[in-house]
């Protein structure tokens, strides 16, 4: 969430930035609720002080009837005012959460994803000497995944991954773990991109697969209607991505500035309802209710937050480039970066069987928007307290990247070649 004092001091700017993101907000209502709280809280404190003084008198001498009546009156006033303040707080918090994060000035203004800006294109789409197939047609030749049988036991948009495709996924996991756990590798990415940040490596982590309601709400990532599955008998939600149970890891904690940046590489099976995607990508494995994902999460100081964002994008580009997959890098516009994000970038990989670029990676910079809601702070070297900045980014959403490899590495006889960088993790296998 945004700081209320910042909103007060920059009301017109916040309203304009919110409009740019497609979130019209009523800041007058929010400020009025804040004013009401500021007026009523001191009154309640004064009443409670009076009650405490009266109680102290009762303990030292027998109370008069007037004192008893006054005590009852103060108790009733306190009870009524506490209820009023609690109602005000609920309305205030609900209204404050409607205000999106401020997009950075460098984010292009746009009204839809169509106005995202292609920053660069890397690699030339391969020209096949035969008609390229899409990955579900290739699956007919190889039986690498089975959606028909999965539908019998779980419904549509679930899949059995099989054989060589499973081995390919685990080869990629080992490759990524090896690289991101290596400080020398991180140092090379930092230097190659002229970044002024630490070379501290990523710590691999397996996060919880379930998140309670309050923790999920505080991440500003919970979308109950469109995206997230909830357990029927518990206040628990199924993780929609590893960062959803990583960004809240230090909820209500104060970490030391010396420990920053904290960099995690999270692996999780992710679950998404995809309620708004009816009729989209019904073939293949691009859009599933369940998929595995490697995700980066970083906690940093405000001064290094944007540099950490650049690091994560550079890492994404490295892995896609090493797979020799043609791609384009997009700067997302204000309408597409999402409510909690101040900046966002996507990578779209070329899918020759579909003859188009498709999103495979995202990188989101939240500034302190998540941290304020989660109360994740750090103690500075001068002993003052500040909010951390959060970044998260995709390493691989496996269903999508496996589909991209299938289409880009297909042979005329319908086999799938192994990318050179992965062969050592597959015992020298050449094809699946």
N, C-alpha and C positions, 0 to 999 in steps of 0.2 A: 504494500500500500504506500501511498505518498504521505509525506509529512504534512499534517494539517496546517502548520504555520507557513510552510512553503505554498500551500494552496491559497491561504489567506493573502499572502504577499504577492501572488502571481495569478490571481483569479482569471483574468482575461486570457493569459497565456495557456493556462491549464485547460480552459474551455476550448480554446482553438486547437490545441494538440489532441484533445480527446475527440473533437470532431474529425480531425485528420485520420484518426484510427477507426472512426465509425462508431464511437461511443458517446452520444450526446449525454451530458450530465447536468444535474441541477445543483450547482455549487452554492447557490443562495440558501437552499434548504439545508445543505450540509453545514454551512457556516452558522445558520440560525440554531441548528441542533447543538453545535459546539458552544455557541453563546449561552444557550439554555443550561447546558451542563456546567459551564463556568459560573453561572449565577447560582445554581442550586447546590452544588457540592459544598461551597463554604457555609451555606445556611445549614446544611445537614451536619457539617463538622461542628458548628457552633451549638446546635441542639444536643449533639452527643457529648460535647464538653460540659454543657449544663447538667446533663444526666449524670455524668461521672462525678461532678462536684457534689450534686445532691446525694448520690450514693455514698460518697465519702462522709457526708454529714450524718447519714443514717447509721453508719457503722460506729460513730463516736457518741451519738446521743439518740434518744427516742424521737422519731419524726412526729411533727405535728400533723394534724389533719390537712392543713393547707399544703404542707410539704408532700404528703401522700398524693393529694389531688394534682399538685404540680408535676410530680413524677409520672402520673398516669398520662397527663396532658403531653408531656415531653415524649413519652414512649409512643403515643398515638401519632404525634407530629413526625417523629423519626420514621415510624413504620410507613406512613403515607409518602414521605419524601423519598425514602429508599426505593419504594415501588416506582415512583415517578422517575427517579434517576436511572433505575434499571431499564425502564421502558425507553427512556431517552438514549441510553447507551446502546441498546439493541438497534434502535432506528439509526443512530449515528454510525455504528459500525457497519450496518447493512448499506447505508448510503455511501460511506467512505470506500467500501469495497467495490462500488460501481465505477469508481474513478480509475481509469487505466494508467499505466506507467507512461511517462513522458518519452516520446521518441526523440532520439538524438537529432541534432540539427542536420547531420549528414545523411539521415534517412530520407530517401525520395518520397515526396508527397504523392499519394495515389489513392484511388477509390476501389481498386480490386487488384487481384494478383496479376492481372493483365498488364499492370503498370510497374511490375518488378523490372529491375534494370539488369541486363546481362553485362556483367563486369568484364568477363573474358571467356573465350572458348579455348579448350585445350584438347589437342588430338583431332585427327580427321576420321570421320566415320568410315569404317572399312567398306570397300566395294567388293562384294562377293561375286564370284563367277557363276553363282547359282542363285535362285530365289531364296532369300533368307526367310527362315521360319520364325514365328514367335515362340516363346518358351513353352507354351502349352502344346503346340504342335510338335515341338522337339520331344516333349514328354511322351507323346504317343509312340515315338520311336524307341524310347529308353526306359520308360516306367520308373522315373525318378521321384515322382510324387503321386499321391492318390487322394483326390478330393471326393470321389464317389463313395468310397468306403468310409471315409471320415464323416461324410454327411449322414451316414446311417446311424452313427453313434453320437454325433455332436451337433449336426445341422450344417447349414451352408457356411462357407468361408472358414472351414477348418480343413486341415490337410495332414496326411501322413507323408513326411519326407522320408526318402528311402535311399539305401545303398550309397552310391558315389556322391550324391548330393549332401548327405549327412556327413560323410568323410570330408568333403570340401568345406563345409561349415566349420567343423572342428579344426581343420587345418588353418583356416582364417583366424579362429580364436587364438590358437597358439602363436601365430605370426604376430598378431596385434599385442598380445600379452608380452611377448619377447621384446618388441620394439618400445612400447610405452613404459615398460618397467626399467628401461635402460637410460640412465642419466646422460650418457654420451649421445644417444640418439636425440633426446630432447634438446640437448645443447646444440646439436647440428641444426635442428629446425629453428631454434631461437636465433642462431647466428645467420642462417640463410635468409631469414626474414627481417633482420635488423631490429629485433625486439629487445627492449630493455627490461627483461624480467628474468626470474630464476630459471635454472635448468632442472629443478626438482622433478623427479619422475612421478608417474602415476602409480597409485597403489591399487592393485586389483581388489575388487570387493563384490561379494554376492549379497545384495540387499534383500530385505523382507519382500515377499510377494504380496503382502496385504498392508494397507495403510488405514489407520482409524480416521474417522470423519474429521475431527478437529485438526489433525495434522495435515490431512489432504486439503482441507479448505484453506489452511494457512499458506499452502504452496501457491495458491491462485491457479492451480492446474486442474482442479476437480471440475469436470463437466458431466454432471450426473445424467443429463438428458441424452447426449449424443455419443459420449465416448467411453464411459466407465461402467464396469460391472460392479454391483453391490451384493454382498452376501445377504441372504434373506433374513437371517435370524441374528445378525450382529451388526454393529456400527463399524464395519470393515469393508474396504473397497479393494478390488483387485488392481494391482499395479498396472498402469497403462504404459509405463516406460521406466527404466531404472532410475532416472533422475528424480522421479516423483517420490521415491523413498530414500534419495540421497541428499537432495537439497534441504530436507528437514532434519537431517541427522544431528545437527547441532542446535536444534530448536531450544530456545530459552537458555542458551549457554553463552559464555564469554570465552573466546579463544585468545591466545596470545598472538600478537603481531608477528613474533618470531616464527610461529608455526605456519604462517601464510606465505605462499599459496598452499592450500590443501587441494591436491588433485587426485581424483578417484576415477578408476575405470570400472564401471558397473556392468555386470552381465545379468540379464533378467529375461525370463519369459514374460512377454507383455500381452495384455488382453484389452481389446478395444471393441466397443459395440458397433462402430461404423454405421450408426443409425442414419446418418445423412447421405449414405453412399448407395442407396438402393438403385440397382441397375448398373452400377459402375464396376468395372473390373470383375465381372462375375467369372471370367475364365482366368486360369493361371493362379499365381501366388503373390501378385502385387499387393492386394488388399485383403488381409485376413483378420479374423477375430483373435487369433493367437499366433504370435511369432516371437522369435528370439532376437535380442538386440544387445549390442555393446554400445555403451553411452559414457561420455566423459562429463564429469561434474567438477567445477572449480570454485573454491571460496578464496577470495583475494581482498586486498585493500582497494579502496576506491581509486587510488592513483594508478593501479595496474590493471584495473578491470578491462579496459578496452584493449590493452595489450594481450591479456589472456584470451579475449575473444579472437584476436588475430591469430594467436597460437593455435587455437582449436580449429579454426578454418584451415590453417596451413597443414595441420596434421590430417584433416579430412582429405585435402588435396593430395597429400603425399600418398596415402593408401590407395586412392582411386587411380592416381598416375602410375603407381607401381603395378597395378592390375592391367595397365594399358587400356583403360576404358575411356573413350572420348567423353568429355563432359563440358558443361558450361556452369559458371559460377554466377549466381544471381544475388544482387542486393535487393532485399525485400522492401516494398514500399510500406507506408504507414498503415494502410488498410489490411496488410497481410502479415505483419510481424506478430500480432497477437496481443492480448490485453496486458500481460505482465512484462513484455519485452520492450527494451529501449532500442534495440537493433537486432536484426536477424539476417542471416544469409542462408541460401540453399545451394546444394549441388544437384544438378540434373544430369544423369548419365544417358548416353545415346543407346536406344534399344532398336537395333536394325530390323528385327522382325516386326516391329510396330512403326518403324520409320519416324521416330520422334524421340525427343529428350523427355525423361521422366524423373521426378524428384526421388532421390535416394538418401540425401543427407540434409540436415538443418543444423544451424548453430545460432543459439539465442543468448543475448546479453541482457540481463535483468537489472543492472545497476543494483540499488539496495531495495528494490520493490518487494522482492520475496523476503529479504532479511528483516525488514520492518515488521512484516506480518508474522514471521517466524521468531522474531526477537533473537536473531543470531547476530551477535556483536563480537568485537575484538578489542582487546586492551592495547592501546598504542604505547610506544616506548616512553612517551611523556606521562603515562598513566591515565590519560583520558580514554573515553569509550566511544567507539564508532560502530556503525553497521558495516558488515562485510558486503562485498559485491559478489553476485552469483553469475556463473556462465555454465551452460550445458551445450553439448553437441554430439551428434551421431558419429560413431565410428562405422558401424555397419548395422543396418536393419536387415537381417539375413534373408528374409524372403525376397526382398527387392533386389539386393545385390546378387543373390544367387540367380535370379531371373535374368539380370543384366549380363552375368558371366555366361549363362547358357546361350543367350542370343548372340553375344559378341564372339564367343569362342566355338561356335558351331562349325561342323565340317559338312562337306557335301553329302556324305553318307549318314548324316544325322547324329554323329557323335559329338561330345563336348570335350574340347582340349582343356588341359589344366594350365592356368596361368603360370608362367615360368617361376615367379616369386614363391609360389606355393608348392612346387614339386618336391622340395626337400622335406616338407611336412607330410607328404603322401607316399613316402618310400620310392620316389622316382616315377610314380604313375604319370602317364602321358595323356590319358583320356578317361572320361567316365561315360 
